[in-house]
């Protein structure tokens, strides 16, 4: 198992995800989205696994500021997402090609 958690230190669901894997002694790599976003390759893998709509958090203040609610082009939305990781739903948890968004212990249990 090769777990990566993409999230923010102050995100409650990200903290719960880290706690989930720590309690089960499963090693993981944490990537802070405030310091380092998803690379284009990682973004493409996540998008192909769960879809673009699942990645975007419409409740963030910057969602309307960046006009994400008015942009129809998926390539333009992707470009904005890559440059503004604040728009991601967190945590994004990867296990190879398998990906979840949010706190999903029922799926992570299947990975063990």
Residue pairs with C-beta under 8 A, 6 or more apart in sequence:
1 26
1 95
1 111
1 112
2 94
2 95
2 96
3 21
3 26
3 27
3 28
3 29
3 93
3 94
3 95
3 111
4 28
4 29
4 30
4 31
4 93
4 94
4 95
5 14
5 17
5 18
5 21
5 28
5 29
5 30
5 31
5 91
5 92
5 93
6 31
6 33
6 38
6 42
6 88
6 90
6 91
6 92
6 93
6 94
7 13
7 14
7 17
7 18
7 30
7 31
7 32
7 33
7 90
7 91
7 92
8 14
8 32
8 33
8 34
8 90
9 15
9 32
9 34
11 90
11 91
13 90
13 91
13 102
13 103
14 90
14 91
16 103
17 91
17 93
17 103
18 28
18 30
20 103
20 105
20 108
21 27
21 28
21 108
24 112
26 112
33 85
33 86
33 88
33 90
34 85
37 82
37 83
37 85
38 46
38 82
38 85
38 88
38 92
40 82
42 94
43 78
43 81
43 82
45 94
45 97
45 99
46 55
46 92
46 94
46 99
47 55
47 78
49 97
49 98
49 99
50 99
50 100
50 101
52 74
52 77
52 78
52 81
54 89
54 101
55 81
55 88
55 89
55 92
55 101
56 63
56 68
56 77
56 81
56 87
56 88
56 89
57 63
57 87
57 88
57 89
57 90
58 68
58 69
60 86
60 87
62 84
62 86
62 87
63 69
63 87
66 80
66 84
66 87
68 77
68 80
68 87
71 77
71 80
80 87
81 87
81 88
89 101
89 102
90 101
90 102
91 101
91 102
91 103
92 99
92 100
92 101
93 99
93 100
93 101
93 104
93 108
95 111
98 111
100 107
100 108
